[in-house]
């Protein structure tokens, strides 16, 4: 199994345990893709994943202006297409370190596109 697929399986289990309802997996628009779109407490969460093996350490993430535009374009396309009832939408990143086939460490970074 690929590292990405294995990591996303850990994330899917995590989201289920945290009572997220997964609405879409691998939502794609042209060449852009977001691994998960989920709902919790009436809020829509667009969730990207960053995955590494244990020896590499936690993946860092940076949101550059071009990456922000990429994510915002995906979010806008989904909202226009699906017209979700929720008024609150956020963008999360879940970092995953795969320890072994049964174990991973996750960090959930919420609402990373929000202005400070």
TORKOL-4160 file (C-alpha; in steps of 0.2 Angstrom, whole numbers, padded with zeros to 4 digits, m for minus):
116
<pt num="1" X="0000" Y="0000" Z="0000"/>
<pt num="2" X="0007" Y="0017" Z="m0004"/>
<pt num="3" X="0012" Y="0029" Z="0010"/>
<pt num="4" X="m0002" Y="0042" Z="0005"/>
<pt num="5" X="m0016" Y="0028" Z="0005"/>
<pt num="6" X="m0009" Y="0021" Z="0022"/>
<pt num="7" X="m0009" Y="0039" Z="0029"/>
<pt num="8" X="m0026" Y="0043" Z="0023"/>
<pt num="9" X="m0033" Y="0027" Z="0031"/>
<pt num="10" X="m0026" Y="0033" Z="0048"/>
<pt num="11" X="m0034" Y="0050" Z="0045"/>
<pt num="12" X="m0051" Y="0042" Z="0040"/>
<pt num="13" X="m0051" Y="0032" Z="0056"/>
<pt num="14" X="m0047" Y="0048" Z="0066"/>
<pt num="15" X="m0061" Y="0058" Z="0058"/>
<pt num="16" X="m0073" Y="0044" Z="0062"/>
<pt num="17" X="m0068" Y="0043" Z="0080"/>
<pt num="18" X="m0069" Y="0062" Z="0081"/>
<pt num="19" X="m0087" Y="0061" Z="0074"/>
<pt num="20" X="m0084" Y="0069" Z="0057"/>
<pt num="21" X="m0096" Y="0064" Z="0044"/>
<pt num="22" X="m0085" Y="0062" Z="0028"/>
<pt num="23" X="m0094" Y="0070" Z="0013"/>
<pt num="24" X="m0081" Y="0067" Z="0000"/>
<pt num="25" X="m0065" Y="0058" Z="m0002"/>
<pt num="26" X="m0052" Y="0064" Z="m0015"/>
<pt num="27" X="m0063" Y="0078" Z="m0022"/>
<pt num="28" X="m0055" Y="0084" Z="m0038"/>
<pt num="29" X="m0056" Y="0099" Z="m0049"/>
<pt num="30" X="m0045" Y="0098" Z="m0064"/>
<pt num="31" X="m0028" Y="0094" Z="m0057"/>
<pt num="32" X="m0032" Y="0100" Z="m0039"/>
<pt num="33" X="m0037" Y="0087" Z="m0026"/>
<pt num="34" X="m0042" Y="0088" Z="m0008"/>
<pt num="35" X="m0042" Y="0071" Z="0002"/>
<pt num="36" X="m0057" Y="0074" Z="0013"/>
<pt num="37" X="m0072" Y="0085" Z="0014"/>
<pt num="38" X="m0081" Y="0082" Z="0031"/>
<pt num="39" X="m0095" Y="0089" Z="0042"/>
<pt num="40" X="m0094" Y="0091" Z="0061"/>
<pt num="41" X="m0107" Y="0101" Z="0071"/>
<pt num="42" X="m0114" Y="0109" Z="0056"/>
<pt num="43" X="m0097" Y="0115" Z="0049"/>
<pt num="44" X="m0089" Y="0110" Z="0033"/>
<pt num="45" X="m0070" Y="0105" Z="0034"/>
<pt num="46" X="m0059" Y="0104" Z="0019"/>
<pt num="47" X="m0045" Y="0093" Z="0025"/>
<pt num="48" X="m0028" Y="0091" Z="0017"/>
<pt num="49" X="m0016" Y="0078" Z="0023"/>
<pt num="50" X="0003" Y="0078" Z="0025"/>
<pt num="51" X="0011" Y="0061" Z="0027"/>
<pt num="52" X="0028" Y="0055" Z="0032"/>
<pt num="53" X="0036" Y="0039" Z="0038"/>
<pt num="54" X="0043" Y="0039" Z="0057"/>
<pt num="55" X="0061" Y="0042" Z="0052"/>
<pt num="56" X="0057" Y="0058" Z="0043"/>
<pt num="57" X="0048" Y="0068" Z="0057"/>
<pt num="58" X="0032" Y="0078" Z="0057"/>
<pt num="59" X="0029" Y="0086" Z="0040"/>
<pt num="60" X="0029" Y="0104" Z="0041"/>
<pt num="61" X="0017" Y="0114" Z="0031"/>
<pt num="62" X="0017" Y="0132" Z="0024"/>
<pt num="63" X="0003" Y="0140" Z="0016"/>
<pt num="64" X="0010" Y="0151" Z="0002"/>
<pt num="65" X="m0001" Y="0164" Z="m0007"/>
<pt num="66" X="m0002" Y="0152" Z="m0022"/>
<pt num="67" X="m0006" Y="0137" Z="m0011"/>
<pt num="68" X="m0020" Y="0148" Z="m0002"/>
<pt num="69" X="m0027" Y="0152" Z="m0020"/>
<pt num="70" X="m0026" Y="0133" Z="m0024"/>
<pt num="71" X="m0036" Y="0128" Z="m0008"/>
<pt num="72" X="m0048" Y="0142" Z="m0010"/>
<pt num="73" X="m0052" Y="0138" Z="m0028"/>
<pt num="74" X="m0056" Y="0120" Z="m0022"/>
<pt num="75" X="m0067" Y="0126" Z="m0008"/>
<pt num="76" X="m0077" Y="0138" Z="m0019"/>
<pt num="77" X="m0079" Y="0125" Z="m0033"/>
<pt num="78" X="m0086" Y="0113" Z="m0020"/>
<pt num="79" X="m0098" Y="0126" Z="m0012"/>
<pt num="80" X="m0105" Y="0131" Z="m0029"/>
<pt num="81" X="m0107" Y="0113" Z="m0034"/>
<pt num="82" X="m0115" Y="0106" Z="m0018"/>
<pt num="83" X="m0123" Y="0121" Z="m0010"/>
<pt num="84" X="m0120" Y="0115" Z="0008"/>
<pt num="85" X="m0132" Y="0121" Z="0021"/>
<pt num="86" X="m0118" Y="0126" Z="0033"/>
<pt num="87" X="m0113" Y="0144" Z="0034"/>
<pt num="88" X="m0096" Y="0140" Z="0042"/>
<pt num="89" X="m0082" Y="0133" Z="0031"/>
<pt num="90" X="m0064" Y="0129" Z="0037"/>
<pt num="91" X="m0048" Y="0122" Z="0030"/>
<pt num="92" X="m0038" Y="0110" Z="0041"/>
<pt num="93" X="m0022" Y="0100" Z="0038"/>
<pt num="94" X="m0019" Y="0084" Z="0047"/>
<pt num="95" X="0000" Y="0079" Z="0048"/>
<pt num="96" X="0003" Y="0060" Z="0050"/>
<pt num="97" X="0019" Y="0051" Z="0055"/>
<pt num="98" X="0017" Y="0032" Z="0051"/>
<pt num="99" X="0026" Y="0022" Z="0064"/>
<pt num="100" X="0021" Y="0005" Z="0058"/>
<pt num="101" X="0007" Y="m0004" Z="0049"/>
<pt num="102" X="m0005" Y="m0002" Z="0064"/>
<pt num="103" X="0002" Y="0014" Z="0072"/>
<pt num="104" X="0003" Y="0033" Z="0067"/>
<pt num="105" X="0004" Y="0049" Z="0076"/>
<pt num="106" X="m0007" Y="0063" Z="0070"/>
<pt num="107" X="m0008" Y="0082" Z="0073"/>
<pt num="108" X="m0024" Y="0091" Z="0068"/>
<pt num="109" X="m0021" Y="0109" Z="0063"/>
<pt num="110" X="m0038" Y="0118" Z="0062"/>
<pt num="111" X="m0044" Y="0132" Z="0051"/>
<pt num="112" X="m0026" Y="0136" Z="0044"/>
<pt num="113" X="m0033" Y="0148" Z="0031"/>
<pt num="114" X="m0041" Y="0159" Z="0044"/>
<pt num="115" X="m0033" Y="0177" Z="0045"/>
<pt num="116" X="m0024" Y="0181" Z="0061"/>
